[in-house]
Amino acid sequence: MNYGFNEIHLHTVEGIIDPNNLGSAKVLQKNGFIIEAHLKENEFYEGRFLDTVIYSRLNK
């Protein structure tokens, strides 16, 4: 996060995860990310559609 925000001056960083991946959700939340969207069946992978959750953290 330090590199992204301070060195290359990103405005935001996103994390896109499977809603069933509770470990990744905890890591993102612990690092200040918030849920931006919960999308139903928006990713097509190995012959089926998957849900995704988008987290983001803004540069302050």
C-alpha distance matrix in Angstrom:
0.0 3.8 5.4 5.1 6.0 8.1 9.6 10.3 10.3 9.3 11.0 9.7 8.0 10.9 12.1 15.8 17.8 21.5 22.6 24.3 21.3 21.0 18.8 16.0 16.5 16.4 13.1 11.5 13.6 12.9 9.1 10.4 11.0 14.6 17.2 18.1 20.9 23.0 24.8 28.1 29.1 27.0 26.1 29.0 28.7 31.6 34.2 32.8 30.6 27.6 25.9 22.1 19.7 16.9 14.0 11.6 9.3 10.2 9.1 11.6
3.8 0.0 3.8 5.6 5.4 5.5 7.3 9.3 9.5 10.0 12.0 11.8 11.1 14.3 15.8 19.5 21.6 25.3 26.4 28.0 24.9 24.4 22.2 19.5 20.1 19.6 16.2 15.0 16.7 15.4 11.8 12.9 14.1 17.6 20.5 21.3 24.3 26.6 28.4 31.8 32.8 30.6 29.7 32.5 32.2 35.1 37.7 36.5 34.3 31.4 29.6 25.9 23.4 20.5 17.6 14.9 12.1 12.1 9.8 11.6
5.4 3.8 0.0 3.8 5.6 5.4 4.9 6.6 8.2 9.0 12.0 12.1 11.2 14.5 16.1 19.6 21.9 25.6 27.2 28.9 25.7 25.8 23.5 20.6 21.6 21.6 18.1 16.8 19.0 18.2 14.5 15.7 16.2 19.6 22.1 22.4 25.2 27.4 28.8 32.0 32.7 30.2 29.0 31.6 31.2 34.0 36.7 35.8 33.8 31.1 29.8 26.1 24.1 21.1 18.6 16.0 13.7 13.6 11.4 13.9
5.1 5.6 3.8 0.0 3.8 5.9 5.9 5.4 6.1 5.5 8.6 8.6 7.9 11.3 13.5 16.9 19.6 23.4 25.0 27.1 24.2 24.5 22.6 19.4 20.1 20.6 17.4 15.4 17.7 17.6 13.8 14.4 14.2 17.3 19.4 19.3 22.0 24.4 25.6 29.0 29.7 27.0 26.1 28.9 28.8 31.8 34.3 33.3 31.1 28.5 27.0 23.3 21.3 18.1 15.9 13.0 11.1 10.8 9.1 12.2
6.0 5.4 5.6 3.8 0.0 3.8 6.0 6.2 4.6 5.0 6.9 7.9 8.6 12.4 15.0 18.6 21.4 25.1 26.2 28.5 25.8 25.7 24.1 20.9 21.0 21.3 18.4 16.1 17.6 17.5 13.7 13.5 13.8 16.6 19.2 19.0 22.1 24.9 26.4 30.0 31.1 28.5 28.0 31.1 31.3 34.5 36.8 35.5 33.0 30.3 28.5 24.7 22.3 18.9 16.3 12.9 10.2 8.9 6.1 8.8
8.1 5.5 5.4 5.9 3.8 0.0 3.8 6.0 5.3 7.8 10.0 11.6 12.4 16.1 18.6 22.1 24.8 28.6 29.8 31.9 29.0 28.8 26.9 23.9 24.2 24.1 21.0 19.1 20.6 19.9 16.2 16.2 17.1 20.0 22.8 22.7 25.9 28.7 30.2 33.8 34.8 32.2 31.6 34.5 34.6 37.7 40.1 38.9 36.6 33.9 32.2 28.4 26.0 22.7 20.0 16.7 13.8 12.2 8.9 10.5
9.6 7.3 4.9 5.9 6.0 3.8 0.0 3.8 5.7 8.3 11.5 13.1 13.5 17.1 19.4 22.8 25.5 29.3 30.9 32.9 30.0 30.1 28.1 25.0 25.7 25.9 22.6 20.8 22.8 22.2 18.5 18.9 19.4 22.4 24.9 24.6 27.5 30.1 31.3 34.7 35.3 32.5 31.6 34.2 34.1 37.0 39.6 38.8 36.7 34.2 32.9 29.1 27.2 23.9 21.6 18.5 16.1 14.8 11.9 14.0
10.3 9.3 6.6 5.4 6.2 6.0 3.8 0.0 3.8 5.8 9.4 11.2 11.7 15.2 17.8 20.9 24.0 27.7 29.5 31.8 29.1 29.6 27.8 24.5 25.1 25.9 22.7 20.6 22.8 22.8 19.0 19.2 18.9 21.6 23.6 22.8 25.5 28.1 28.9 32.3 32.9 29.8 28.9 31.5 31.7 34.7 37.1 36.3 34.2 32.0 30.7 27.1 25.4 21.9 20.1 17.0 15.2 13.8 11.4 14.2
10.3 9.5 8.2 6.1 4.6 5.3 5.7 3.8 0.0 3.8 6.4 9.0 10.7 14.3 17.4 20.6 23.8 27.6 28.9 31.5 29.0 29.3 27.8 24.4 24.5 25.3 22.4 19.9 21.6 21.8 18.1 17.5 17.3 19.7 21.8 20.8 23.8 26.8 27.8 31.4 32.3 29.3 28.9 31.8 32.3 35.6 37.7 36.6 34.2 31.9 30.2 26.5 24.5 20.9 18.8 15.3 13.2 11.1 8.4 10.9
9.3 10.0 9.0 5.5 5.0 7.8 8.3 5.8 3.8 0.0 3.8 5.6 7.2 10.7 14.0 17.0 20.4 24.1 25.4 28.1 25.8 26.3 25.1 21.6 21.6 22.7 20.1 17.2 19.1 19.8 16.2 15.5 14.6 16.7 18.5 17.3 20.1 23.1 24.1 27.6 28.6 25.6 25.3 28.3 28.9 32.3 34.3 33.1 30.5 28.2 26.5 22.8 20.8 17.2 15.3 12.0 10.3 8.6 7.1 10.5
11.0 12.0 12.0 8.6 6.9 10.0 11.5 9.4 6.4 3.8 0.0 3.8 7.2 10.3 13.9 16.7 20.1 23.7 24.6 27.6 25.7 25.9 25.2 21.7 21.0 22.3 20.2 16.9 18.1 19.3 16.0 14.4 13.3 14.7 16.4 14.9 18.0 21.3 22.5 26.2 27.5 24.6 24.9 28.2 29.2 32.7 34.4 32.9 30.0 27.7 25.6 22.0 19.6 15.9 14.0 10.3 8.7 6.0 5.3 8.4
9.7 11.8 12.1 8.6 7.9 11.6 13.1 11.2 9.0 5.6 3.8 0.0 3.8 6.6 10.2 13.1 16.4 20.0 20.8 23.8 21.9 22.1 21.6 18.1 17.3 18.8 16.8 13.4 14.8 16.4 13.2 11.7 10.0 11.4 13.0 11.8 14.8 17.9 19.3 22.9 24.3 21.6 21.8 25.2 26.2 29.7 31.4 29.7 26.8 24.3 22.1 18.4 16.0 12.3 10.3 6.7 5.6 4.4 5.7 9.3
8.0 11.1 11.2 7.9 8.6 12.4 13.5 11.7 10.7 7.2 7.2 3.8 0.0 3.8 7.0 10.2 13.4 17.1 18.2 20.9 18.7 19.2 18.4 14.8 14.5 16.1 13.9 10.7 12.9 14.4 11.3 10.7 8.6 10.7 12.0 11.6 14.1 16.6 17.9 21.4 22.5 20.0 19.7 22.9 23.4 26.8 28.8 27.2 24.6 21.9 19.9 16.1 13.9 10.4 8.4 5.6 5.4 6.7 8.2 11.8
10.9 14.3 14.5 11.3 12.4 16.1 17.1 15.2 14.3 10.7 10.3 6.6 3.8 0.0 3.8 6.5 9.9 13.5 14.7 17.6 15.7 16.5 16.2 12.5 12.1 14.4 12.8 9.4 11.8 14.1 11.7 11.2 8.1 9.4 9.7 9.2 11.1 13.2 14.3 17.7 18.8 16.4 16.1 19.5 20.1 23.5 25.4 23.6 20.9 18.1 16.1 12.4 10.3 6.8 5.5 4.3 6.6 8.9 11.4 14.7
12.1 15.8 16.1 13.5 15.0 18.6 19.4 17.8 17.4 14.0 13.9 10.2 7.0 3.8 0.0 3.8 6.4 10.2 11.7 14.2 12.0 13.1 12.8 9.0 9.1 11.8 10.3 7.4 10.4 12.8 11.1 11.4 8.2 9.6 9.3 9.9 10.9 12.0 13.3 16.2 17.1 15.2 14.5 17.7 17.8 21.1 23.1 21.3 18.8 15.7 13.8 10.1 8.2 5.8 5.0 6.2 8.7 11.9 14.4 17.5
15.8 19.5 19.6 16.9 18.6 22.1 22.8 20.9 20.6 17.0 16.7 13.1 10.2 6.5 3.8 0.0 3.8 7.2 9.2 11.9 10.5 12.4 12.9 9.4 9.5 12.9 12.2 9.9 12.5 15.3 14.3 14.5 11.0 11.4 9.7 10.0 9.6 9.7 10.3 12.9 13.4 11.7 10.8 14.1 14.3 17.7 19.6 17.5 15.0 11.9 10.2 6.5 5.7 4.6 6.3 8.7 11.9 14.9 17.7 20.8
17.8 21.6 21.9 19.6 21.4 24.8 25.5 24.0 23.8 20.4 20.1 16.4 13.4 9.9 6.4 3.8 0.0 3.8 6.1 8.3 6.8 9.2 10.1 7.1 7.5 11.2 11.2 9.8 12.2 14.9 14.8 15.4 12.3 12.5 10.6 11.8 10.9 9.7 10.5 12.2 12.7 12.0 10.9 13.7 13.4 16.4 18.3 16.1 13.9 10.3 8.7 5.6 5.4 6.6 8.1 11.3 14.3 17.7 20.5 23.4
21.5 25.3 25.6 23.4 25.1 28.6 29.3 27.7 27.6 24.1 23.7 20.0 17.1 13.5 10.2 7.2 3.8 0.0 3.8 5.4 5.4 8.5 10.3 8.6 8.9 12.4 13.3 12.5 14.4 17.1 17.7 18.3 15.2 14.9 12.5 13.8 12.0 9.6 10.0 10.6 10.8 11.2 10.1 12.4 11.9 14.5 16.2 13.6 11.6 7.8 6.5 4.9 6.2 9.0 11.1 14.6 17.7 21.1 24.1 26.8
22.6 26.4 27.2 25.0 26.2 29.8 30.9 29.5 28.9 25.4 24.6 20.8 18.2 14.7 11.7 9.2 6.1 3.8 0.0 3.8 5.5 7.2 10.2 9.2 8.0 11.3 13.2 12.4 13.3 16.3 17.5 17.6 14.7 13.6 10.9 12.7 10.8 8.0 9.4 10.0 11.3 12.4 12.4 14.9 14.9 17.4 18.5 15.5 13.2 9.4 6.8 5.8 5.7 9.2 10.9 14.7 17.7 21.1 24.4 26.6
24.3 28.0 28.9 27.1 28.5 31.9 32.9 31.8 31.5 28.1 27.6 23.8 20.9 17.6 14.2 11.9 8.3 5.4 3.8 0.0 3.8 5.7 8.8 9.2 8.8 11.4 13.6 13.8 14.7 17.1 18.7 19.5 17.0 16.4 14.1 16.3 14.6 11.7 12.9 12.7 13.5 15.1 14.5 16.4 15.6 17.4 18.7 15.9 14.3 10.8 9.2 9.1 9.5 12.8 14.0 17.7 20.4 24.0 27.1 29.3
21.3 24.9 25.7 24.2 25.8 29.0 30.0 29.1 29.0 25.8 25.7 21.9 18.7 15.7 12.0 10.5 6.8 5.4 5.5 3.8 0.0 3.8 5.5 5.7 6.5 8.9 10.4 11.1 12.6 14.5 16.0 17.3 15.1 15.3 13.8 16.3 15.2 13.1 14.5 15.1 15.7 16.5 15.4 17.4 16.2 18.0 20.0 17.6 16.3 12.6 11.3 10.0 9.8 12.2 12.8 16.2 18.5 22.3 25.0 27.3
21.0 24.4 25.8 24.5 25.7 28.8 30.1 29.6 29.3 26.3 25.9 22.1 19.2 16.5 13.1 12.4 9.2 8.5 7.2 5.7 3.8 0.0 3.8 5.5 5.0 6.2 8.7 9.9 10.4 12.1 14.3 15.6 13.9 14.1 13.1 16.3 15.8 14.0 16.2 17.1 18.4 19.3 18.6 20.8 19.9 21.8 23.7 21.1 19.5 15.8 13.9 12.4 11.1 13.3 12.9 16.1 18.0 21.8 24.4 26.3
18.8 22.2 23.5 22.6 24.1 26.9 28.1 27.8 27.8 25.1 25.2 21.6 18.4 16.2 12.8 12.9 10.1 10.3 10.2 8.8 5.5 3.8 0.0 3.8 5.4 5.2 6.4 8.8 10.0 10.6 12.6 14.7 13.7 14.8 14.7 17.8 17.9 16.7 18.8 20.0 21.0 21.4 20.2 22.4 21.0 22.8 25.1 23.0 21.6 17.9 16.4 14.5 13.1 14.6 13.6 16.2 17.6 21.4 23.6 25.5
16.0 19.5 20.6 19.4 20.9 23.9 25.0 24.5 24.4 21.6 21.7 18.1 14.8 12.5 9.0 9.4 7.1 8.6 9.2 9.2 5.7 5.5 3.8 0.0 3.8 5.4 5.1 6.2 8.6 9.8 10.7 12.7 11.0 12.5 12.4 15.1 15.4 14.6 16.6 18.3 19.2 19.0 17.8 20.3 19.2 21.4 23.8 21.8 20.1 16.4 14.8 12.2 10.7 11.4 10.4 12.9 14.5 18.3 20.5 22.8
16.5 20.1 21.6 20.1 21.0 24.2 25.7 25.1 24.5 21.6 21.0 17.3 14.5 12.1 9.1 9.5 7.5 8.9 8.0 8.8 6.5 5.0 5.4 3.8 0.0 3.8 5.5 5.2 6.1 8.5 10.0 10.9 9.0 9.6 9.3 12.5 12.9 12.3 14.9 16.9 18.5 18.5 18.1 20.9 20.4 23.0 24.9 22.4 20.3 16.5 14.1 11.4 9.0 9.9 8.5 11.4 13.0 16.8 19.5 21.4
16.4 19.6 21.6 20.6 21.3 24.1 25.9 25.9 25.3 22.7 22.3 18.8 16.1 14.4 11.8 12.9 11.2 12.4 11.3 11.4 8.9 6.2 5.2 5.4 3.8 0.0 3.8 5.5 5.1 5.9 8.5 10.1 9.6 10.7 11.5 15.0 16.1 15.7 18.6 20.5 22.2 22.3 21.8 24.6 23.9 26.3 28.4 25.9 23.9 20.1 17.8 15.2 12.7 13.2 11.1 13.3 14.0 17.6 19.9 21.3
13.1 16.2 18.1 17.4 18.4 21.0 22.6 22.7 22.4 20.1 20.2 16.8 13.9 12.8 10.3 12.2 11.2 13.3 13.2 13.6 10.4 8.7 6.4 5.1 5.5 3.8 0.0 3.8 5.6 5.1 6.3 9.0 8.8 11.1 12.6 15.6 17.1 17.2 19.8 22.0 23.4 22.9 22.1 24.8 23.9 26.3 28.8 26.7 24.8 21.1 19.0 16.0 13.6 13.4 10.9 12.3 12.5 16.1 17.8 19.6
11.5 15.0 16.8 15.4 16.1 19.1 20.8 20.6 19.9 17.2 16.9 13.4 10.7 9.4 7.4 9.9 9.8 12.5 12.4 13.8 11.1 9.9 8.8 6.2 5.2 5.5 3.8 0.0 3.8 5.5 5.2 6.6 5.2 7.7 9.3 12.1 13.9 14.7 17.3 20.0 21.6 20.8 20.3 23.4 23.0 25.8 28.0 25.8 23.5 19.9 17.5 14.1 11.3 10.3 7.3 8.5 9.0 12.7 14.8 16.8
13.6 16.7 19.0 17.7 17.6 20.6 22.8 22.8 21.6 19.1 18.1 14.8 12.9 11.8 10.4 12.5 12.2 14.4 13.3 14.7 12.6 10.4 10.0 8.6 6.1 5.1 5.6 3.8 0.0 3.8 5.3 5.3 5.0 6.4 8.6 11.9 14.0 14.8 18.0 20.7 22.9 22.4 22.4 25.7 25.6 28.5 30.4 27.8 25.3 21.6 18.8 15.7 12.3 11.6 8.4 9.5 9.5 13.0 15.3 16.5
12.9 15.4 18.2 17.6 17.5 19.9 22.2 22.8 21.8 19.8 19.3 16.4 14.4 14.1 12.8 15.3 14.9 17.1 16.3 17.1 14.5 12.1 10.6 9.8 8.5 5.9 5.1 5.5 3.8 0.0 3.8 5.6 7.4 9.7 12.3 15.5 17.8 18.6 21.7 24.3 26.3 25.8 25.5 28.6 28.2 30.8 33.0 30.7 28.4 24.7 22.1 19.0 15.9 15.1 11.8 12.2 11.3 14.4 15.9 16.8
9.1 11.8 14.5 13.8 13.7 16.2 18.5 19.0 18.1 16.2 16.0 13.2 11.3 11.7 11.1 14.3 14.8 17.7 17.5 18.7 16.0 14.3 12.6 10.7 10.0 8.5 6.3 5.2 5.3 3.8 0.0 3.8 5.8 9.2 12.3 14.9 17.5 18.9 21.7 24.7 26.5 25.4 25.0 28.2 27.9 30.7 33.0 30.9 28.5 25.0 22.5 19.1 16.0 14.3 10.8 10.2 8.5 11.5 12.5 13.8
10.4 12.9 15.7 14.4 13.5 16.2 18.9 19.2 17.5 15.5 14.4 11.7 10.7 11.2 11.4 14.5 15.4 18.3 17.6 19.5 17.3 15.6 14.7 12.7 10.9 10.1 9.0 6.6 5.3 5.6 3.8 0.0 3.8 6.6 10.2 12.5 15.6 17.5 20.6 23.8 26.0 24.8 25.0 28.4 28.6 31.7 33.7 31.3 28.6 25.1 22.3 18.8 15.3 13.3 9.5 8.4 6.4 9.0 10.6 11.4
11.0 14.1 16.2 14.2 13.8 17.1 19.4 18.9 17.3 14.6 13.3 10.0 8.6 8.1 8.2 11.0 12.3 15.2 14.7 17.0 15.1 13.9 13.7 11.0 9.0 9.6 8.8 5.2 5.0 7.4 5.8 3.8 0.0 3.8 6.9 9.1 12.0 14.0 16.9 20.2 22.3 21.0 21.3 24.8 25.2 28.5 30.3 27.8 25.0 21.6 18.7 15.2 11.7 9.5 5.8 5.1 4.6 8.2 10.8 12.5
14.6 17.6 19.6 17.3 16.6 20.0 22.4 21.6 19.7 16.7 14.7 11.4 10.7 9.4 9.6 11.4 12.5 14.9 13.6 16.4 15.3 14.1 14.8 12.5 9.6 10.7 11.1 7.7 6.4 9.7 9.2 6.6 3.8 0.0 3.8 6.3 9.3 11.5 14.7 18.0 20.6 19.6 20.5 24.2 25.0 28.4 29.7 27.0 23.9 20.5 17.3 14.0 10.3 8.4 5.2 5.5 6.5 9.3 12.7 13.9
17.2 20.5 22.1 19.4 19.2 22.8 24.9 23.6 21.8 18.5 16.4 13.0 12.0 9.7 9.3 9.7 10.6 12.5 10.9 14.1 13.8 13.1 14.7 12.4 9.3 11.5 12.6 9.3 8.6 12.3 12.3 10.2 6.9 3.8 0.0 3.8 5.8 7.7 11.0 14.3 17.1 16.3 17.5 21.2 22.3 25.7 26.8 23.8 20.6 17.3 13.9 10.9 7.2 5.9 4.4 6.6 9.1 11.8 15.4 17.0
18.1 21.3 22.4 19.3 19.0 22.7 24.6 22.8 20.8 17.3 14.9 11.8 11.6 9.2 9.9 10.0 11.8 13.8 12.7 16.3 16.3 16.3 17.8 15.1 12.5 15.0 15.6 12.1 11.9 15.5 14.9 12.5 9.1 6.3 3.8 0.0 3.8 7.2 9.8 13.4 16.1 14.8 16.5 20.3 21.9 25.5 26.3 23.4 20.0 17.2 13.9 10.9 7.7 5.5 5.4 6.4 9.4 11.2 15.0 16.8
20.9 24.3 25.2 22.0 22.1 25.9 27.5 25.5 23.8 20.1 18.0 14.8 14.1 11.1 10.9 9.6 10.9 12.0 10.8 14.6 15.2 15.8 17.9 15.4 12.9 16.1 17.1 13.9 14.0 17.8 17.5 15.6 12.0 9.3 5.8 3.8 0.0 3.8 6.1 9.7 12.6 11.5 13.7 17.4 19.4 22.9 23.3 20.3 16.7 14.1 10.6 8.3 5.8 5.2 7.3 9.5 12.9 14.9 18.6 20.5
23.0 26.6 27.4 24.4 24.9 28.7 30.1 28.1 26.8 23.1 21.3 17.9 16.6 13.2 12.0 9.7 9.7 9.6 8.0 11.7 13.1 14.0 16.7 14.6 12.3 15.7 17.2 14.7 14.8 18.6 18.9 17.5 14.0 11.5 7.7 7.2 3.8 0.0 3.8 6.7 9.8 9.8 11.9 15.4 17.2 20.5 20.7 17.4 13.9 11.2 7.5 6.0 4.4 6.4 9.1 12.1 15.6 18.1 21.8 23.8
24.8 28.4 28.8 25.6 26.4 30.2 31.3 28.9 27.8 24.1 22.5 19.3 17.9 14.3 13.3 10.3 10.5 10.0 9.4 12.9 14.5 16.2 18.8 16.6 14.9 18.6 19.8 17.3 18.0 21.7 21.7 20.6 16.9 14.7 11.0 9.8 6.1 3.8 0.0 3.8 6.5 6.2 8.9 12.3 14.6 18.0 17.8 14.6 10.9 8.8 5.7 5.3 6.2 8.0 11.4 14.2 18.0 20.2 23.8 26.1
28.1 31.8 32.0 29.0 30.0 33.8 34.7 32.3 31.4 27.6 26.2 22.9 21.4 17.7 16.2 12.9 12.2 10.6 10.0 12.7 15.1 17.1 20.0 18.3 16.9 20.5 22.0 20.0 20.7 24.3 24.7 23.8 20.2 18.0 14.3 13.4 9.7 6.7 3.8 0.0 3.8 5.6 8.5 11.0 13.4 16.4 15.6 12.1 8.5 7.0 4.5 6.7 8.8 11.3 14.8 17.8 21.6 23.9 27.5 29.8
29.1 32.8 32.7 29.7 31.1 34.8 35.3 32.9 32.3 28.6 27.5 24.3 22.5 18.8 17.1 13.4 12.7 10.8 11.3 13.5 15.7 18.4 21.0 19.2 18.5 22.2 23.4 21.6 22.9 26.3 26.5 26.0 22.3 20.6 17.1 16.1 12.6 9.8 6.5 3.8 0.0 3.8 5.8 7.5 10.2 13.0 11.9 8.5 4.8 4.6 4.6 7.5 10.7 13.1 16.8 19.7 23.5 25.9 29.3 31.9
27.0 30.6 30.2 27.0 28.5 32.2 32.5 29.8 29.3 25.6 24.6 21.6 20.0 16.4 15.2 11.7 12.0 11.2 12.4 15.1 16.5 19.3 21.4 19.0 18.5 22.3 22.9 20.8 22.4 25.8 25.4 24.8 21.0 19.6 16.3 14.8 11.5 9.8 6.2 5.6 3.8 0.0 3.8 6.7 9.8 13.3 12.7 10.0 6.4 6.2 6.1 7.1 10.1 11.5 15.3 17.8 21.5 23.6 26.9 29.7
26.1 29.7 29.0 26.1 28.0 31.6 31.6 28.9 28.9 25.3 24.9 21.8 19.7 16.1 14.5 10.8 10.9 10.1 12.4 14.5 15.4 18.6 20.2 17.8 18.1 21.8 22.1 20.3 22.4 25.5 25.0 25.0 21.3 20.5 17.5 16.5 13.7 11.9 8.9 8.5 5.8 3.8 0.0 3.8 6.3 10.0 10.2 8.2 5.4 5.1 6.7 7.4 10.8 12.2 15.8 18.3 21.9 24.2 27.2 30.3
29.0 32.5 31.6 28.9 31.1 34.5 34.2 31.5 31.8 28.3 28.2 25.2 22.9 19.5 17.7 14.1 13.7 12.4 14.9 16.4 17.4 20.8 22.4 20.3 20.9 24.6 24.8 23.4 25.7 28.6 28.2 28.4 24.8 24.2 21.2 20.3 17.4 15.4 12.3 11.0 7.5 6.7 3.8 0.0 3.8 6.9 6.6 5.5 4.4 6.2 9.2 10.7 14.4 15.9 19.4 21.9 25.4 27.8 30.6 33.9
28.7 32.2 31.2 28.8 31.3 34.6 34.1 31.7 32.3 28.9 29.2 26.2 23.4 20.1 17.8 14.3 13.4 11.9 14.9 15.6 16.2 19.9 21.0 19.2 20.4 23.9 23.9 23.0 25.6 28.2 27.9 28.6 25.2 25.0 22.3 21.9 19.4 17.2 14.6 13.4 10.2 9.8 6.3 3.8 0.0 3.8 5.5 5.5 6.3 7.1 10.5 11.7 15.3 17.0 20.2 22.8 26.1 28.8 31.4 34.7
31.6 35.1 34.0 31.8 34.5 37.7 37.0 34.7 35.6 32.3 32.7 29.7 26.8 23.5 21.1 17.7 16.4 14.5 17.4 17.4 18.0 21.8 22.8 21.4 23.0 26.3 26.3 25.8 28.5 30.8 30.7 31.7 28.5 28.4 25.7 25.5 22.9 20.5 18.0 16.4 13.0 13.3 10.0 6.9 3.8 0.0 3.8 5.8 8.4 9.8 13.5 15.1 18.7 20.6 23.6 26.3 29.6 32.3 34.9 38.2
34.2 37.7 36.7 34.3 36.8 40.1 39.6 37.1 37.7 34.3 34.4 31.4 28.8 25.4 23.1 19.6 18.3 16.2 18.5 18.7 20.0 23.7 25.1 23.8 24.9 28.4 28.8 28.0 30.4 33.0 33.0 33.7 30.3 29.7 26.8 26.3 23.3 20.7 17.8 15.6 11.9 12.7 10.2 6.6 5.5 3.8 0.0 3.8 7.1 9.8 13.5 15.9 19.6 21.7 25.1 27.9 31.3 34.0 36.7 40.0
32.8 36.5 35.8 33.3 35.5 38.9 38.8 36.3 36.6 33.1 32.9 29.7 27.2 23.6 21.3 17.5 16.1 13.6 15.5 15.9 17.6 21.1 23.0 21.8 22.4 25.9 26.7 25.8 27.8 30.7 30.9 31.3 27.8 27.0 23.8 23.4 20.3 17.4 14.6 12.1 8.5 10.0 8.2 5.5 5.5 5.8 3.8 0.0 3.8 6.5 10.2 13.0 16.7 19.2 22.6 25.6 29.2 31.9 34.9 37.9
30.6 34.3 33.8 31.1 33.0 36.6 36.7 34.2 34.2 30.5 30.0 26.8 24.6 20.9 18.8 15.0 13.9 11.6 13.2 14.3 16.3 19.5 21.6 20.1 20.3 23.9 24.8 23.5 25.3 28.4 28.5 28.6 25.0 23.9 20.6 20.0 16.7 13.9 10.9 8.5 4.8 6.4 5.4 4.4 6.3 8.4 7.1 3.8 0.0 3.8 7.0 9.9 13.6 16.0 19.6 22.6 26.2 28.8 31.9 34.9
27.6 31.4 31.1 28.5 30.3 33.9 34.2 32.0 31.9 28.2 27.7 24.3 21.9 18.1 15.7 11.9 10.3 7.8 9.4 10.8 12.6 15.8 17.9 16.4 16.5 20.1 21.1 19.9 21.6 24.7 25.0 25.1 21.6 20.5 17.3 17.2 14.1 11.2 8.8 7.0 4.6 6.2 5.1 6.2 7.1 9.8 9.8 6.5 3.8 0.0 3.8 6.5 10.3 13.0 16.4 19.5 23.2 26.0 29.2 32.0
25.9 29.6 29.8 27.0 28.5 32.2 32.9 30.7 30.2 26.5 25.6 22.1 19.9 16.1 13.8 10.2 8.7 6.5 6.8 9.2 11.3 13.9 16.4 14.8 14.1 17.8 19.0 17.5 18.8 22.1 22.5 22.3 18.7 17.3 13.9 13.9 10.6 7.5 5.7 4.5 4.6 6.1 6.7 9.2 10.5 13.5 13.5 10.2 7.0 3.8 0.0 3.8 7.1 10.2 13.5 16.9 20.5 23.3 26.7 29.3
22.1 25.9 26.1 23.3 24.7 28.4 29.1 27.1 26.5 22.8 22.0 18.4 16.1 12.4 10.1 6.5 5.6 4.9 5.8 9.1 10.0 12.4 14.5 12.2 11.4 15.2 16.0 14.1 15.7 19.0 19.1 18.8 15.2 14.0 10.9 10.9 8.3 6.0 5.3 6.7 7.5 7.1 7.4 10.7 11.7 15.1 15.9 13.0 9.9 6.5 3.8 0.0 3.8 6.6 9.9 13.2 16.8 19.7 23.0 25.7
19.7 23.4 24.1 21.3 22.3 26.0 27.2 25.4 24.5 20.8 19.6 16.0 13.9 10.3 8.2 5.7 5.4 6.2 5.7 9.5 9.8 11.1 13.1 10.7 9.0 12.7 13.6 11.3 12.3 15.9 16.0 15.3 11.7 10.3 7.2 7.7 5.8 4.4 6.2 8.8 10.7 10.1 10.8 14.4 15.3 18.7 19.6 16.7 13.6 10.3 7.1 3.8 0.0 3.8 6.5 10.1 13.6 16.6 20.0 22.5
16.9 20.5 21.1 18.1 18.9 22.7 23.9 21.9 20.9 17.2 15.9 12.3 10.4 6.8 5.8 4.6 6.6 9.0 9.2 12.8 12.2 13.3 14.6 11.4 9.9 13.2 13.4 10.3 11.6 15.1 14.3 13.3 9.5 8.4 5.9 5.5 5.2 6.4 8.0 11.3 13.1 11.5 12.2 15.9 17.0 20.6 21.7 19.2 16.0 13.0 10.2 6.6 3.8 0.0 3.8 6.7 10.4 13.2 16.5 19.2
14.0 17.6 18.6 15.9 16.3 20.0 21.6 20.1 18.8 15.3 14.0 10.3 8.4 5.5 5.0 6.3 8.1 11.1 10.9 14.0 12.8 12.9 13.6 10.4 8.5 11.1 10.9 7.3 8.4 11.8 10.8 9.5 5.8 5.2 4.4 5.4 7.3 9.1 11.4 14.8 16.8 15.3 15.8 19.4 20.2 23.6 25.1 22.6 19.6 16.4 13.5 9.9 6.5 3.8 0.0 3.8 7.1 10.3 13.6 16.0
11.6 14.9 16.0 13.0 12.9 16.7 18.5 17.0 15.3 12.0 10.3 6.7 5.6 4.3 6.2 8.7 11.3 14.6 14.7 17.7 16.2 16.1 16.2 12.9 11.4 13.3 12.3 8.5 9.5 12.2 10.2 8.4 5.1 5.5 6.6 6.4 9.5 12.1 14.2 17.8 19.7 17.8 18.3 21.9 22.8 26.3 27.9 25.6 22.6 19.5 16.9 13.2 10.1 6.7 3.8 0.0 3.8 6.6 9.9 12.5
9.3 12.1 13.7 11.1 10.2 13.8 16.1 15.2 13.2 10.3 8.7 5.6 5.4 6.6 8.7 11.9 14.3 17.7 17.7 20.4 18.5 18.0 17.6 14.5 13.0 14.0 12.5 9.0 9.5 11.3 8.5 6.4 4.6 6.5 9.1 9.4 12.9 15.6 18.0 21.6 23.5 21.5 21.9 25.4 26.1 29.6 31.3 29.2 26.2 23.2 20.5 16.8 13.6 10.4 7.1 3.8 0.0 3.8 6.7 9.1
10.2 12.1 13.6 10.8 8.9 12.2 14.8 13.8 11.1 8.6 6.0 4.4 6.7 8.9 11.9 14.9 17.7 21.1 21.1 24.0 22.3 21.8 21.4 18.3 16.8 17.6 16.1 12.7 13.0 14.4 11.5 9.0 8.2 9.3 11.8 11.2 14.9 18.1 20.2 23.9 25.9 23.6 24.2 27.8 28.8 32.3 34.0 31.9 28.8 26.0 23.3 19.7 16.6 13.2 10.3 6.6 3.8 0.0 3.8 6.1
9.1 9.8 11.4 9.1 6.1 8.9 11.9 11.4 8.4 7.1 5.3 5.7 8.2 11.4 14.4 17.7 20.5 24.1 24.4 27.1 25.0 24.4 23.6 20.5 19.5 19.9 17.8 14.8 15.3 15.9 12.5 10.6 10.8 12.7 15.4 15.0 18.6 21.8 23.8 27.5 29.3 26.9 27.2 30.6 31.4 34.9 36.7 34.9 31.9 29.2 26.7 23.0 20.0 16.5 13.6 9.9 6.7 3.8 0.0 3.8
11.6 11.6 13.9 12.2 8.8 10.5 14.0 14.2 10.9 10.5 8.4 9.3 11.8 14.7 17.5 20.8 23.4 26.8 26.6 29.3 27.3 26.3 25.5 22.8 21.4 21.3 19.6 16.8 16.5 16.8 13.8 11.4 12.5 13.9 17.0 16.8 20.5 23.8 26.1 29.8 31.9 29.7 30.3 33.9 34.7 38.2 40.0 37.9 34.9 32.0 29.3 25.7 22.5 19.2 16.0 12.5 9.1 6.1 3.8 0.0
